[in-house]
Amino acid sequence: MNTWNKICTLSLVHFMAYPEMQSGEGDFVATIHEIGKRNFFGALELGTINQPAERSNIVQALREYDLQVAYGAQPLILSQNLNLNAFELQPRLNALQTIKYAIDQAAEIGVTNFVILSGKDPGETLRQQAYVILEESILNLGAYALQYGIHIILETFDRSIDKKVLVGPSFEAAEIAKKIRRSMPSFGLLYDMGHMPLLDETPLPALQILQGTLAEVHLGNCVKTPGHTGYGDKHPGFGYQGGVNSTAELVEFIQALFATGYLSKSPATDELPWLGFEIRPQDGETTQHVLDNIQETCQQAWAQIEDLIETGE
């Protein structure tokens, strides 16, 4: 057994590795078999699945490979421009209704974590008002999801380069998370290593700020050079030319996860924390390129982490 299997659950963001299926159509079961046969990932993060029969078949395929599952509503929210912190009531109600329907779908495939993101940042003057509205929306969704035993997770994104959403920098994200958790203790944040450079943050300080609020972590890459074809939040593979993150950065990030308590050498419970790889095929690449890149980079990084664990560092 690999050391990481005792410390964390490696997950794959399915809708990013298979972007052609973000519409909710396609042979999801075939892709689960493709992933499961690798015997590498312990969980999948799925998005919209339109057909009820396909959702039922997915449950069986997940069981076959003993894969856990979460639901990512990010493609749904972004493609439909849903805004949970909209000042106008009708767009906000539309966002809530659409996401609740997705929660119903997610329950059919047995998820416990449901990931969302905030709406557009309205600017500094209106930001605090937007935070109040977002908090109300999240509590509304959390109350709805409770009937299924589903937890709402908020992913943080950049505010100025690509997605330009409200949440946002880690210190602000931690503040709203702590407020929401007073009424909804199961709520948490998702922090993405690939968004970190776009927020001008670095691993240890950011993860220290987020201590006690993190429910999940994504691992990935981005490009910060304006004019580059991959500029922004396009999720290239590790080591991508012009990208920020490669094996060395992954090792540093995982070390910070240990240092801040998200990862533990001896987890206190059987519920292992998730490390989710979020990589998208770039021009000329296939999903197989993505999966190979993840597996190779993870194994290289974890070999270095194992050395550090053995030497007590």
N, C-alpha and C positions, 0 to 999 in steps of 0.2 A: 504493500500500500504506500502511495506517495505521502510524504509528510503533510502536504497541504490538506489531504483528505481528513486528517485528524484536527485540523485547525480552522478550516473554512470550507464553504461550498462554492465551487467555481460555477458560475452561470454564464449563459450566452444570451445576449440581447438578439433574439431571433429576427425581429423586424428590421434590424440594422444589417445583419449578415445576409438577409434575404429581402432587400428593399423592394423587389418586384411584388412582394406579397403584403405590402403595407396597406393596400386597398381592402384587405380582408378576404381576397380570393386566391385560390391556388391549392396545391396538394400539400397541405401542412403535414399530414401523416408521413408522407415520403421524406420530407425534410427531417422529421423527428427520427426516423430510422437512420437517415444519413448521419445525423449528429450522434445518436445513441451508439451506433456501431464503433464510433471512435473511442468510447469508454474513457472520456476525458472530462466532460462536464457533468455536474450533478444537478443542474437546474436549467430551466429555460425561462426567458422573459418574453411572453407572447403579447401580441396586440390584437386588433380587431379580427374576428373570424366570423364571417357573415352567415355561413350555412350551419343550421342546428345539427345536421347529421355529421358534419365535419368536426364540430365541437365534441360530439359524443365519441367519435373515432379517435380524436386527439387524447381524450382521457385514457383510453385503452393503450395507446402507444406510449404515453408517459409512464404508465404503470409497467409496461413491458421492460423499459430501461431504468426503472426506479428513479425517474427524474422529477424533482420538485418543480413548481411552476409559479410564476408571478405574472401580473398583467401590467403592461406599459401603455398608458393612454396618450403618451406624447405625440405619436403620429396623428391620432384622431384630433387632438386639441390643435395641433399646428396646422393640419390640412384644412380644418374647418374654421380656423381663426377664432376659436373659443376663448373667452376671456372671463375668468372667474373673479377678476377684480374690476370689471367694467363698471363705470359710474352709472350708465343707463340700465334700468331694471330689466327690460326685455332681452337684451343680449346676454345678460348675466343669467336670467332664468333659462334661456335657451342652452347655455353652456351647462348648467346644472342638470337639465333634463337629458341632454345628450350623454353626459358622463354617467348619469345614473343608469341609463340603458346599457352602457358599456359595463357597469358594475354587475348588472344582471347577467350579461354574457360571461363575465369573468367568474362568477359564482358557478356557472355550469361546468367549467373546467377545473374547479377546485382550488382556486388561488386563495392565498391569505393576504398578500400584499398587492396593492393597486397604486400605481405611480402616476402622478399628475405633474403639471407645471403651472406656474402663475401666468397671468396675462401680461400684456405690454406694460412697460414702465411709463407712467404718465409724466415723469419729470420730477425734479426735487420738490417743487411747490406743492404738488398734489400727492406725493408719495405716501405720506402717513395716512391720508384718507383712503388711498388704495389698499393699504395694509389692513385697515379695519374691515373693508369690504371682503378682502381675500380671506381673512380669518373667519368671517361669517359663512362664506361659501364652503370653506373646508370643514367647518363644524357641521354644516348641513349635509355634506357628502358623507362625513364620518358617521352621522346618525343613521343615514340610509344604509351604508355598508355594514353597519353593526348587525343587521338581521342575518347576514351571511357569515359573520365572523371575519370580515375582511377589514384590513387596516389600510388607511390612506397614508401614502408617502408622497412628499413633495420634493421633486428634483430641482436643484439650483442650476441656473444657466447664466450666461453672460448678460451684461446690461448695456454694452456699448458697441459690440462688434458684429454679432450675427443675430441671435434670437432677441436681444434687447428687451428682456422681460423684467418684471419687478423684482423677483428673487432669483439670483441676486447674490451680492457679496456675503461671505460667510458670517460676518458679525451681525448683519441684519437678519439673515436666515435663522441664526441661532436664537435671536430675540423673539421672532414670531413663533418659532417652534416651541420655545419654553412657555409662551403664553397659551398656545393651543393645547399643549400637553396638560395644562391645569384642568381643562375640561375633557380632554380626550387623550388619556395616557398612552394609547397605542399609536398615536401619530409620531412620525419621524421624518427625517430628511434623507435624501439620496445625494451624495456628493460624487461628482464625476471628475476623475483625474484629467480627462480630455478637456473639460471646461475650465479647469484650474488656471492654466496660463492665460485664457481669455479674460479671466477675472483679475489678472495680475496678482495671483496668490501663489504661495509655495506650500509644500506638503505639511511640514510640522506646525507652523503657526496656524494654518487654516484648520487642520484637524484638531488642534488644541481648542480652538474657538468652538468647534462643533461637538466637542465631547459631551456625551449624555443626550444628544439629539439625533445621532446617526442611526438610521435603520438599514441602510444599504449603501454600497459603494460600487461605482463603475470605474473600469480601467480602460484607458484609451489614449488618443492622440489628437492633435490639432495643428493648424498652421497659423502663425501670427504675422506672416509677411504679406502686407498688402500687395495686390497684383498677382500673387501666386494663384495658380488654378485651384489649389486646395485651401485657399484662405478662409478662415472662419471655423465653424463647427461642422465639418464634413466627415469627421471620424475616420481618417486614414489609418492604415496599419502602423504598428510600431516600426520605427526606423524609416518611415516614409520620407523621401527627399523633400526637405523644406519643413518637415514636421518638428515638433518640440520634443516629443517623448520617444525614447527607445528603451533598451534593456536597463541601462544605468538609471534612468529616471523611474522606471518601474520598481527597481530594487529600493530606491530612496523612498518612494511612496509607500511601499509595503512596510519598510522599516518604521515609517511614521505611524502607520496603522497599528503596529505593535506598541510603539512608544506611547500612543494616546489611548490604548486600551480597546480599540475596535477589534483587533486580533489579539489572541492570547495563546501562549505556548501550551497551556493546559486549560481549555475552555471549561467553565463551571457547569455548563448544561449541555444537553445533547443537541440543542438548537444552535448550529454553527452559523456564524456570520457569513453573508454572501459577498463574494467578489465577482462582479459581473463584467464580462468583456463586451465592449460596445465598439465594434469595428465595421465599417461599410466598404464594400468593394469600390475602388476608384477606377478611373478609365483604364481599360485593358485588363482588369482583374475580374476574377470570379469569386463566388462564395468559398470555393475550395482554397483559393489563395488566402482569403481571410482566416479561415479555420486553421490552416497551416501556420500562418503568421502568429496567431494567438498561441497555439500550442508550443511552437518553437520558442517564442519569446518568454512565455510563462515558465517553461522548463529551464531555460537559461537563467532567468531571474531567481527562480526558486532554489536552484542549485547554490546560488550565492547566499540566499537567505538561510538555507540549511547549514552552510558553513558558519554563518554568524550565530545561529542558534546553538550549534555544537560548541563553539568557542565561548558562549555565554555573553556575546555582545548584543 
